[in-house]
Protein backbone atom coordinates (compact mmCIF):
# COMPACT_ATOMS: atom_id res chain seq x y z
CA UNK A 1 0.00 0.00 0.00
CA UNK A 2 2.79 2.46 0.85
CA UNK A 3 4.59 1.69 -2.42
CA UNK A 4 1.46 2.53 -4.41
CA UNK A 5 0.96 5.84 -2.56
CA UNK A 6 4.62 6.75 -3.04
CA UNK A 7 4.40 5.98 -6.76
CA UNK A 8 1.28 8.11 -7.17
CA UNK A 9 2.85 11.00 -5.25
CA UNK A 10 6.02 10.81 -7.35
CA UNK A 11 4.03 10.79 -10.58
CA UNK A 12 1.96 13.77 -9.44
CA UNK A 13 5.10 15.72 -8.49
CA UNK A 14 6.75 15.00 -11.85
CA UNK A 15 3.67 16.10 -13.78
CA UNK A 16 3.39 19.27 -11.69
CA UNK A 17 7.00 20.21 -12.40
CA UNK A 18 6.45 19.72 -16.13
CA UNK A 19 3.42 22.00 -16.05
CA UNK A 20 5.34 24.68 -14.12
CA UNK A 21 8.22 24.66 -16.61
CA UNK A 22 5.77 24.99 -19.52
CA UNK A 23 4.12 27.98 -17.82
CA UNK A 24 7.52 29.54 -17.12
CA UNK A 25 8.50 29.23 -20.78
CA UNK A 26 5.25 30.93 -21.86
CA UNK A 27 5.95 33.86 -19.52
CA UNK A 28 9.45 34.58 -20.89
CA UNK A 29 9.56 37.95 -22.65
CA UNK A 30 11.12 37.76 -26.09
CA UNK A 31 14.01 39.99 -27.07
CA UNK A 32 14.84 41.18 -30.57
CA UNK A 33 18.25 40.33 -32.00
CA UNK A 34 20.37 43.21 -33.24
CA UNK A 35 23.89 43.11 -34.61
CA UNK A 36 26.26 42.78 -31.68
CA UNK A 37 23.76 41.16 -29.32
CA UNK A 38 25.67 38.86 -26.95
CA UNK A 39 24.32 35.33 -27.29
CA UNK A 40 24.93 32.77 -24.54
CA UNK A 41 23.33 29.64 -26.00
CA UNK A 42 23.84 26.36 -24.17
CA UNK A 43 20.96 24.42 -25.74
CA UNK A 44 18.32 25.23 -28.37
CA UNK A 45 14.82 24.29 -27.19
CA UNK A 46 12.90 25.23 -30.33
CA UNK A 47 13.15 27.22 -33.53
CA UNK A 48 10.15 28.65 -35.39
CA UNK A 49 10.71 29.96 -38.89
CA UNK A 50 8.51 32.70 -40.26
CA UNK A 51 6.67 31.53 -43.37
CA UNK A 52 5.40 33.16 -46.52
CA UNK A 53 5.21 31.83 -50.10
CA UNK A 54 6.95 34.95 -51.44
CA UNK A 55 10.66 35.66 -51.18
CA UNK A 56 10.91 38.16 -48.34
CA UNK A 57 12.35 38.85 -44.91
CA UNK A 58 10.34 37.22 -42.10
CA UNK A 59 10.55 37.23 -38.32
CA UNK A 60 11.71 33.92 -36.86
CA UNK A 61 12.00 32.89 -33.21
CA UNK A 62 14.58 30.90 -31.25
CA UNK A 63 13.93 29.57 -27.74
CA UNK A 64 17.07 28.48 -25.89
CA UNK A 65 18.76 27.87 -22.54
CA UNK A 66 21.77 29.95 -21.55
CA UNK A 67 24.76 28.71 -19.53
CA UNK A 68 22.80 29.22 -16.27
CA UNK A 69 19.80 27.23 -17.61
CA UNK A 70 17.61 30.33 -17.95
CA UNK A 71 15.10 30.24 -20.82
CA UNK A 72 15.37 33.00 -23.45
CA UNK A 73 13.26 33.75 -26.52
CA UNK A 74 14.97 35.60 -29.36
CA UNK A 75 13.19 37.14 -32.35
CA UNK A 76 15.37 37.61 -35.43
CA UNK A 77 15.01 38.33 -39.14
CA UNK A 78 15.62 35.65 -41.75
CA UNK A 79 14.83 34.98 -45.39
CA UNK A 80 11.65 33.02 -46.09
CA UNK A 81 11.60 29.58 -47.69
CA UNK A 82 10.16 31.20 -50.82
CA UNK A 83 13.64 32.54 -51.65
CA UNK A 84 15.19 29.14 -52.41
CA UNK A 85 15.63 28.20 -56.08
CA UNK A 86 14.09 24.90 -57.14
MMTF fields as JSON, N, C-alpha, C and O atoms, coordinates in Angstrom:
{
  "mmtfVersion": "1.0.0",
  "mmtfProducer": "UNKNOWN",
  "numBonds": 343,
  "numAtoms": 344,
  "numGroups": 86,
  "numChains": 1,
  "numModels": 1,
  "chainsPerModel": [1],
  "groupsPerChain": [86],
  "chainIdList": ["A"],
  "bondAtomList": [4, 2, 8, 6, 12, 10, 16, 14, 20, 18, 24, 22, 28, 26, 32, 30, 36, 34, 40, 38, 44, 42, 48, 46, 52, 50, 56, 54, 60, 58, 64, 62, 68, 66, 72, 70, 76, 74, 80, 78, 84, 82, 88, 86, 92, 90, 96, 94, 100, 98, 104, 102, 108, 106, 112, 110, 116, 114, 120, 118, 124, 122, 128, 126, 132, 130, 136, 134, 140, 138, 144, 142, 148, 146, 152, 150, 156, 154, 160, 158, 164, 162, 168, 166, 172, 170, 176, 174, 180, 178, 184, 182, 188, 186, 192, 190, 196, 194, 200, 198, 204, 202, 208, 206, 212, 210, 216, 214, 220, 218, 224, 222, 228, 226, 232, 230, 236, 234, 240, 238, 244, 242, 248, 246, 252, 250, 256, 254, 260, 258, 264, 262, 268, 266, 272, 270, 276, 274, 280, 278, 284, 282, 288, 286, 292, 290, 296, 294, 300, 298, 304, 302, 308, 306, 312, 310, 316, 314, 320, 318, 324, 322, 328, 326, 332, 330, 336, 334, 340, 338],
  "bondOrderList": [1, 1, 1, 1, 1, 1, 1, 1, 1, 1, 1, 1, 1, 1, 1, 1, 1, 1, 1, 1, 1, 1, 1, 1, 1, 1, 1, 1, 1, 1, 1, 1, 1, 1, 1, 1, 1, 1, 1, 1, 1, 1, 1, 1, 1, 1, 1, 1, 1, 1, 1, 1, 1, 1, 1, 1, 1, 1, 1, 1, 1, 1, 1, 1, 1, 1, 1, 1, 1, 1, 1, 1, 1, 1, 1, 1, 1, 1, 1, 1, 1, 1, 1, 1, 1],
  "groupList": [{"groupName": "UNK", "atomNameList": ["N", "CA", "C", "O"], "elementList": ["N", "C", "C", "O"], "formalChargeList": [0, 0, 0, 0], "bondAtomList": [1, 0, 2, 1, 3, 2], "bondOrderList": [1, 1, 2], "singleLetterCode": "X", "chemCompType": "L-PEPTIDE LINKING"}],
  "groupTypeList": [0, 0, 0, 0, 0, 0, 0, 0, 0, 0, 0, 0, 0, 0, 0, 0, 0, 0, 0, 0, 0, 0, 0, 0, 0, 0, 0, 0, 0, 0, 0, 0, 0, 0, 0, 0, 0, 0, 0, 0, 0, 0, 0, 0, 0, 0, 0, 0, 0, 0, 0, 0, 0, 0, 0, 0, 0, 0, 0, 0, 0, 0, 0, 0, 0, 0, 0, 0, 0, 0, 0, 0, 0, 0, 0, 0, 0, 0, 0, 0, 0, 0, 0, 0, 0, 0],
  "groupIdList": [1, 2, 3, 4, 5, 6, 7, 8, 9, 10, 11, 12, 13, 14, 15, 16, 17, 18, 19, 20, 21, 22, 23, 24, 25, 26, 27, 28, 29, 30, 31, 32, 33, 34, 35, 36, 37, 38, 39, 40, 41, 42, 43, 44, 45, 46, 47, 48, 49, 50, 51, 52, 53, 54, 55, 56, 57, 58, 59, 60, 61, 62, 63, 64, 65, 66, 67, 68, 69, 70, 71, 72, 73, 74, 75, 76, 77, 78, 79, 80, 81, 82, 83, 84, 85, 86],
  "secStructList": [7, 2, 2, 2, 2, 2, 2, 2, 2, 2, 2, 2, 2, 2, 2, 2, 2, 2, 2, 2, 2, 2, 2, 2, 2, 2, 6, 7, 7, 3, 3, 3, 7, 7, 6, 6, 7, 7, 7, 7, 7, 1, 3, 3, 3, 3, 3, 3, 7, 7, 7, 7, 1, 1, 1, 7, 3, 3, 3, 3, 3, 3, 3, 3, 3, 7, 6, 6, 7, 7, 3, 3, 3, 3, 3, 3, 3, 3, 3, 7, 4, 4, 4, 1, 7, 7],
  "xCoordList": [0.819, 0.0, 0.865, 0.57, 1.921, 2.792, 3.512, 3.714, 3.9, 4.591, 3.697, 4.155, 2.417, 1.462, 1.272, 1.257, 1.129, 0.964, 2.206, 2.101, 3.369, 4.618, 4.733, 5.166, 4.354, 4.4, 3.455, 3.81, 2.26, 1.281, 1.777, 1.65, 2.342, 2.852, 4.012, 4.104, 4.888, 6.022, 5.549, 6.059, 4.585, 4.035, 3.384, 3.581, 2.614, 1.955, 2.984, 2.813, 4.054, 5.1, 5.792, 6.058, 6.085, 6.748, 5.866, 6.351, 4.582, 3.669, 3.513, 3.402, 3.503, 3.385, 4.597, 4.457, 5.792, 7.005, 7.009, 7.444, 6.532, 6.446, 5.504, 5.787, 4.388, 3.421, 4.0, 3.784, 4.733, 5.341, 6.388, 6.461, 7.199, 8.217, 7.578, 8.092, 6.475, 5.771, 5.201, 5.259, 4.648, 4.121, 5.247, 5.081, 6.388, 7.524, 8.015, 8.369, 8.045, 8.502, 7.544, 7.982, 6.231, 5.254, 5.375, 5.013, 5.881, 5.953, 7.261, 7.433, 8.172, 9.447, 9.214, 8.607, 9.702, 9.56, 10.607, 11.78, 10.177, 11.122, 11.94, 11.476, 13.153, 14.007, 14.305, 14.29, 14.573, 14.839, 16.341, 17.042, 16.826, 18.245, 18.633, 17.936, 19.74, 20.366, 21.842, 22.378, 22.477, 23.887, 24.67, 24.542, 25.465, 26.257, 25.611, 26.215, 24.399, 23.755, 24.574, 24.889, 24.917, 25.673, 24.745, 23.703, 25.119, 24.32, 25.061, 26.21, 24.391, 24.93, 24.004, 23.101, 24.229, 23.327, 23.978, 24.992, 23.38, 23.837, 23.093, 23.693, 21.766, 20.957, 19.756, 19.079, 19.491, 18.316, 17.124, 17.178, 16.048, 14.823, 13.917, 13.393, 13.735, 12.903, 13.279, 13.87, 12.919, 13.148, 11.91, 11.475, 11.343, 10.154, 10.5, 10.843, 10.409, 10.713, 9.463, 8.381, 9.61, 8.505, 8.243, 9.181, 6.991, 6.668, 5.873, 5.036, 6.15, 5.401, 5.787, 6.941, 4.856, 5.209, 6.126, 6.829, 6.121, 6.95, 8.355, 8.569, 9.298, 10.659, 10.715, 10.63, 10.859, 10.91, 11.562, 11.835, 11.802, 12.349, 11.194, 10.163, 11.372, 10.34, 10.949, 12.166, 10.1, 10.549, 10.499, 9.46, 11.616, 11.712, 11.985, 12.311, 11.851, 11.996, 12.8, 12.583, 13.729, 14.576, 14.374, 14.512, 14.049, 13.932, 15.107, 15.344, 15.849, 17.065, 17.352, 16.782, 18.247, 18.76, 20.141, 20.938, 20.427, 21.77, 22.625, 22.172, 23.841, 24.764, 24.321, 24.86, 23.342, 22.798, 21.431, 20.709, 21.076, 19.799, 18.572, 17.489, 18.737, 17.609, 17.067, 17.835, 15.741, 15.103, 15.069, 14.724, 15.425, 15.369, 14.627, 14.682, 13.934, 13.259, 13.807, 13.761, 14.325, 14.968, 14.245, 14.115, 13.776, 13.19, 14.299, 15.1, 14.344, 15.371, 14.806, 13.799, 15.449, 15.011, 15.748, 16.945, 15.02, 15.619, 14.896, 13.838, 15.468, 14.832, 13.832, 14.091, 12.697, 11.652, 12.062, 13.003, 11.338, 11.6, 11.285, 11.764, 10.497, 10.155, 11.329, 11.213, 12.463, 13.641, 14.548, 15.466, 14.316, 15.185, 14.82, 13.645, 15.845, 15.626, 15.31, 15.868, 14.426, 14.089, 14.902, 14.758],
  "yCoordList": [-1.196, 0.0, 1.263, 2.208, 1.292, 2.458, 2.673, 3.813, 1.59, 1.688, 2.34, 3.158, 1.972, 2.534, 4.029, 4.818, 4.421, 5.841, 6.643, 7.759, 6.077, 6.751, 6.916, 7.965, 5.903, 5.977, 7.043, 7.799, 7.101, 8.111, 9.512, 10.423, 9.691, 11.002, 11.434, 12.601, 10.502, 10.811, 11.201, 12.154, 10.471, 10.786, 12.163, 12.944, 12.463, 13.766, 14.894, 15.923, 14.704, 15.722, 15.945, 17.087, 14.872, 14.998, 15.736, 16.585, 15.419, 16.102, 17.568, 18.415, 17.881, 19.269, 20.084, 21.227, 19.503, 20.213, 20.476, 21.541, 19.526, 19.722, 20.849, 21.637, 20.933, 22.002, 23.355, 24.343, 23.416, 24.676, 25.153, 26.346, 24.241, 24.661, 25.14, 26.066, 24.538, 24.993, 26.386, 27.22, 26.654, 27.984, 29.004, 30.133, 28.625, 29.542, 29.911, 31.066, 28.955, 29.235, 30.187, 31.044, 30.047, 30.928, 32.353, 33.295, 32.529, 33.857, 34.583, 35.728, 33.958, 34.583, 35.643, 35.374, 36.851, 37.946, 37.781, 37.536, 37.915, 37.76, 39.033, 40.136, 38.858, 39.992, 39.945, 38.876, 41.097, 41.185, 41.242, 42.061, 40.372, 40.334, 41.559, 41.943, 42.161, 43.214, 42.843, 42.069, 43.388, 43.107, 43.466, 44.575, 42.551, 42.785, 42.269, 42.359, 41.73, 41.161, 39.971, 39.065, 39.979, 38.862, 37.667, 37.766, 36.547, 35.33, 34.296, 33.956, 33.806, 32.773, 31.567, 31.38, 30.753, 29.642, 28.328, 27.916, 27.68, 26.362, 25.265, 24.276, 25.445, 24.422, 25.083, 25.906, 24.729, 25.231, 24.36, 23.135, 25.006, 24.288, 24.165, 23.089, 25.282, 25.234, 26.381, 27.379, 26.205, 27.218, 27.281, 26.263, 28.469, 28.651, 29.618, 30.774, 29.142, 29.964, 30.696, 30.112, 31.972, 32.704, 32.155, 31.771, 32.111, 31.528, 32.494, 33.251, 32.451, 33.164, 32.54, 32.148, 32.435, 31.835, 32.729, 32.239, 34.019, 34.952, 35.01, 34.656, 35.457, 35.656, 36.99, 38.05, 36.934, 38.163, 37.89, 36.744, 38.956, 38.852, 38.581, 39.253, 37.589, 37.223, 37.218, 37.127, 37.316, 37.226, 35.774, 35.121, 35.278, 33.918, 34.006, 35.075, 32.871, 32.89, 31.684, 30.56, 31.936, 30.903, 30.89, 31.924, 29.732, 29.568, 28.711, 27.64, 29.181, 28.481, 28.63, 29.485, 27.778, 27.868, 28.499, 28.195, 29.389, 29.95, 29.09, 28.042, 29.521, 28.713, 28.56, 27.718, 29.364, 29.222, 28.553, 28.584, 27.943, 27.234, 28.141, 27.684, 29.41, 30.33, 30.27, 30.197, 30.299, 30.243, 31.642, 32.61, 31.745, 33.003, 32.76, 31.67, 33.791, 33.75, 34.909, 36.06, 34.601, 35.601, 35.695, 34.698, 36.887, 37.145, 37.666, 38.507, 37.167, 37.607, 37.575, 36.916, 38.281, 38.332, 37.28, 37.061, 36.635, 35.645, 35.699, 36.318, 35.054, 34.984, 33.835, 32.775, 34.049, 33.022, 31.861, 31.964, 30.753, 29.579, 29.849, 29.123, 30.87, 31.204, 31.737, 31.924, 31.988, 32.536, 31.464, 31.792, 30.204, 29.135, 28.755, 28.581, 28.627, 28.197, 26.716, 25.94, 26.331, 24.904, 24.276, 23.083],
  "zCoordList": [0.0, 0.0, 0.0, -0.731, 0.802, 0.852, -0.472, -0.891, -1.129, -2.415, -3.46, -4.257, -3.452, -4.407, -4.155, -5.099, -2.895, -2.563, -2.937, -3.446, -2.686, -3.042, -4.551, -5.028, -5.296, -6.759, -7.293, -8.197, -6.736, -7.167, -6.838, -7.656, -5.643, -5.246, -6.139, -6.518, -6.474, -7.349, -8.744, -9.333, -9.265, -10.581, -10.582, -11.514, -9.546, -9.441, -9.385, -10.038, -8.603, -8.49, -9.83, -10.207, -10.548, -11.849, -12.847, -13.594, -12.865, -13.783, -13.418, -14.305, -12.131, -11.689, -12.11, -12.546, -11.983, -12.399, -13.895, -14.332, -14.687, -16.133, -16.489, -17.391, -15.791, -16.047, -15.658, -16.361, -14.549, -14.123, -15.118, -15.409, -15.643, -16.608, -17.901, -18.529, -18.314, -19.518, -19.304, -20.208, -18.12, -17.818, -17.763, -18.227, -17.203, -17.121, -18.508, -18.748, -19.427, -20.783, -21.49, -22.258, -21.239, -21.86, -21.341, -22.046, -20.11, -19.524, -19.838, -19.422, -20.549, -20.894, -21.96, -22.997, -21.695, -22.653, -23.752, -23.471, -24.989, -26.095, -26.269, -25.979, -26.744, -27.072, -28.564, -29.174, -29.143, -30.571, -30.806, -30.211, -31.674, -31.999, -32.81, -33.75, -32.442, -33.24, -33.389, -32.595, -34.387, -34.615, -33.361, -32.843, -32.88, -31.683, -30.409, -29.34, -30.494, -29.315, -28.824, -29.595, -27.529, -26.95, -26.794, -26.146, -27.383, -27.29, -26.445, -26.725, -25.414, -24.537, -24.671, -23.856, -25.694, -26.002, -25.59, -26.154, -24.601, -24.165, -24.916, -25.337, -25.087, -25.742, -26.409, -25.794, -27.657, -28.366, -27.992, -28.102, -27.549, -27.191, -28.405, -28.693, -29.122, -30.326, -31.254, -30.842, -32.513, -33.532, -34.411, -34.95, -34.557, -35.39, -36.509, -36.262, -37.722, -38.888, -39.341, -39.398, -39.662, -40.257, -41.647, -42.345, -42.06, -43.366, -44.225, -43.733, -45.5, -46.52, -47.857, -48.032, -48.808, -50.097, -50.938, -51.822, -50.67, -51.436, -50.846, -49.687, -51.649, -51.177, -50.444, -51.063, -49.124, -48.335, -46.987, -46.627, -46.259, -44.911, -43.954, -44.008, -43.075, -42.1, -40.7, -40.542, -39.701, -38.319, -37.873, -37.972, -37.384, -36.862, -35.364, -34.848, -34.666, -33.213, -32.738, -33.188, -31.826, -31.255, -29.743, -29.089, -29.189, -27.741, -27.297, -27.856, -26.286, -25.89, -24.4, -23.722, -23.909, -22.541, -22.592, -23.479, -21.626, -21.546, -20.61, -20.15, -20.329, -19.526, -18.077, -17.358, -17.629, -16.274, -16.288, -15.291, -17.424, -17.612, -17.521, -17.158, -17.847, -17.948, -19.369, -20.329, -19.503, -20.819, -21.426, -20.747, -22.701, -23.45, -24.756, -25.325, -25.219, -26.515, -27.329, -26.895, -28.511, -29.356, -30.692, -31.403, -31.034, -32.349, -33.255, -32.845, -34.482, -35.431, -36.843, -37.101, -37.745, -39.138, -39.954, -39.772, -40.852, -41.749, -43.089, -43.211, -44.078, -45.394, -45.4, -44.831, -46.042, -46.087, -46.982, -47.769, -46.847, -47.686, -49.151, -50.022, -49.442, -50.817, -51.614, -52.825, -50.962, -51.646, -52.237, -52.988, -51.922, -52.409, -53.837, -54.161, -54.696, -56.084, -56.11, -55.334, -56.991, -57.136, -58.232, -58.501]
}
